[in-house]
Amino acid sequence: MKHDHSPVLPGHGATDYARYMRTDTLLDLQRSADEAIHRDELLFQVVHQSTELWLKLATAELTEASTEVSAGRLPVAEALLARATLAVRLVTDQLEMLSHMSPVDFAAMQPALGNGTGAESPGWRGVQAASRQLGRAFDGRLTTQGITVADLHPAGTADPLDRLAEAMVEWDERVSVWRVRHYQVALRTGGYPPAGQPGTPANMLAKLAEHRFFPELWQARIRPSAAR
């Protein structure tokens, strides 16, 4: 039997796959060979554009997780947070692609970036805002249940609140791992001097590696908890 694969979805593209995934638009977002001043621009753009997509997903999952926490559906929030955490792990892994660029290559390509920096990433700004929102939702849940961070057992129990606290620590750790790896790639590929000189990109990246969204939950893991 011959199957009809003619597209039925609206939009541009020769197939429904192309129309649903918008591949014509997606694959046209990178600078063409005629526009590029260095061959590694494609590598650089693919890494960073895909990062923005994963972070868009992570932000959406975190935002929904906050709603679920406020509603008391903690296992659902934990599952959403696990998806966001995996997205950041994937973002971290793909930084390895940038290690294939030398400082000489990066310097030759850098004029194409203008004054753009990673600090302007909408994905990371979204992640930061959504993480703060999750922290507020979690604090509200503690208040609703009449307990404090000191009452948690985040190192591992079957209690949904404890499990969520541990998932939040895992999220925090994975973001920190990305920052550390990003710092190392910046030194290796960007040719930046190690941290130490105020105002340098490497110095700012090194400071960010120490940041935690939920420092109180890290502290809760190393002190005795009250019985609940």
C-alpha positions in Angstrom: 0.0 0.0 0.0 1.4 3.4 -1.0 1.3 5.9 1.8 0.5 9.6 1.1 3.1 11.8 2.8 1.8 15.0 1.3 1.8 17.8 4.0 -1.5 18.6 5.7 -0.2 21.2 8.2 -0.3 24.9 7.4 2.9 26.7 7.0 6.1 26.7 4.9 8.0 23.6 4.0 7.8 20.6 1.7 6.9 18.2 4.5 4.8 18.2 7.7 8.1 17.6 9.6 9.5 20.8 8.0 6.3 22.7 8.7 6.0 21.6 12.3 9.7 22.0 13.2 10.0 25.1 11.1 13.3 23.8 9.8 13.4 26.3 6.9 13.5 29.1 9.5 15.6 27.3 12.0 18.4 26.4 9.5 18.4 29.9 8.1 19.3 31.5 11.5 23.0 30.9 11.2 25.3 33.2 9.2 25.8 32.0 5.7 29.2 31.2 4.2 29.1 34.5 2.3 28.5 36.4 5.6 30.9 34.6 7.8 34.4 36.0 8.4 35.6 32.7 9.9 34.6 29.1 9.3 34.1 28.5 13.0 31.2 30.9 13.2 28.8 28.0 12.4 30.2 26.0 15.3 30.0 29.0 17.6 26.4 29.9 16.6 25.1 26.3 16.7 26.4 25.8 20.3 25.0 29.1 21.5 21.7 29.0 19.6 21.0 25.4 20.8 21.9 26.5 24.3 19.2 29.2 24.2 16.7 26.6 23.1 17.5 24.3 26.0 17.4 27.2 28.4 14.1 28.2 27.1 12.8 24.8 27.9 14.5 24.8 31.4 12.9 28.2 32.2 9.5 26.9 31.2 9.9 23.8 33.4 11.1 25.9 36.3 8.2 28.3 36.0 5.7 25.5 35.9 7.4 23.8 38.8 6.9 27.0 40.9 3.2 26.9 40.2 3.1 23.2 41.2 5.0 24.0 44.4 2.5 26.7 45.3 -0.4 24.3 44.7 1.2 21.7 46.9 1.9 19.2 44.1 5.5 18.6 45.0 6.2 15.3 43.2 5.1 17.0 39.9 7.4 20.0 40.7 10.2 17.6 41.4 9.8 15.9 38.0 9.7 19.2 36.2 12.8 20.3 38.0 14.6 17.1 36.9 13.8 17.9 33.3 15.2 21.4 33.7 18.3 20.0 35.3 18.9 17.6 32.5 18.6 20.5 30.0 21.5 22.3 31.8 23.6 19.1 31.8 23.1 18.9 28.0 24.1 22.6 27.7 27.2 21.8 29.7 28.2 18.8 27.6 28.0 20.8 24.3 30.6 23.3 25.6 33.1 20.6 24.6 32.5 21.7 21.0 34.0 25.0 21.7 37.3 23.4 22.9 37.9 22.6 19.2 38.5 26.3 18.6 41.9 27.8 19.3 42.4 31.3 20.8 43.7 32.4 17.4 40.5 31.2 15.7 38.3 32.9 18.3 40.2 36.2 18.0 39.8 36.0 14.2 36.0 35.4 14.6 35.4 37.8 17.4 34.7 40.9 15.2 31.6 39.2 14.0 30.2 39.2 17.6 30.4 43.0 17.9 30.0 43.9 21.5 27.9 40.9 22.3 28.7 38.9 25.5 27.2 35.8 27.2 25.9 38.1 30.0 23.3 39.2 27.5 21.9 35.7 27.1 18.1 35.7 27.4 18.2 32.1 28.3 20.4 32.5 31.3 18.4 35.6 32.4 15.3 33.6 32.2 16.8 30.7 34.2 17.9 33.2 36.9 14.5 34.8 37.2 12.7 31.4 37.2 15.1 30.0 39.9 14.4 33.0 42.1 10.7 32.4 41.5 11.1 28.7 42.5 12.9 29.8 45.7 10.0 32.1 46.7 7.4 29.4 46.0 9.4 26.9 48.1 9.6 29.4 51.0 5.9 29.9 50.7 5.3 26.1 50.9 7.4 25.9 54.0 5.3 28.7 55.6 2.1 27.0 54.6 3.2 23.7 56.2 4.4 25.5 59.3 8.1 24.5 59.1 11.5 26.0 58.4 14.5 25.0 56.4 16.0 23.7 59.6 13.3 21.1 59.7 14.2 19.6 56.4 16.1 16.4 55.7 17.3 17.2 52.2 20.0 14.5 52.1 17.4 11.9 51.4 14.0 10.8 52.7 10.8 9.8 51.1 9.0 13.0 52.2 8.0 15.0 49.1 9.3 18.3 50.5 12.6 16.8 51.3 12.9 15.2 47.9 12.1 18.6 46.3 14.7 20.3 48.4 17.3 17.8 47.2 16.2 18.3 43.6 16.7 22.1 44.0 20.2 21.4 45.4 20.9 19.2 42.3 19.7 22.0 40.0 21.9 24.5 41.8 24.9 22.2 41.5 24.3 21.6 37.8 24.2 25.3 37.0 27.4 25.8 39.0 29.1 22.9 37.1 28.1 24.7 33.8 29.6 27.9 35.1 32.9 26.2 36.1 33.1 24.5 32.7 32.3 27.7 30.9 35.1 29.4 32.8 37.6 26.8 31.8 36.5 27.0 28.1 36.8 30.8 28.2 40.4 30.4 29.4 41.2 27.8 26.8 39.4 29.1 23.8 39.0 32.8 24.5 42.5 33.2 25.5 41.5 35.1 28.6 44.0 35.4 31.5 43.0 33.5 34.7 40.8 35.3 37.2 42.4 37.8 39.4 42.3 41.1 37.5 39.1 43.0 38.4 36.7 43.5 35.5 38.0 40.8 33.2 35.6 38.3 31.7 37.4 35.4 33.4 37.2 37.1 36.8 33.4 37.6 36.5 32.9 34.0 35.4 35.0 32.7 38.3 32.8 34.7 40.8 29.6 33.3 39.3 30.8 29.8 39.8 30.5 30.3 43.5 26.9 31.6 43.3 24.0 29.5 44.7 20.3 30.1 44.2 19.4 28.2 47.3 22.3 28.6 49.8 20.0 27.8 52.8 19.3 24.3 51.3 23.0 23.6 51.0 23.4 24.5 54.7 20.4 22.3 55.6 22.3 19.3 54.3 25.2 19.7 56.7 23.4 20.3 60.0 21.1 18.1 62.1 17.5 18.4 61.2 14.6 18.6 63.6 12.1 15.7 63.6 8.9 16.2 61.6 
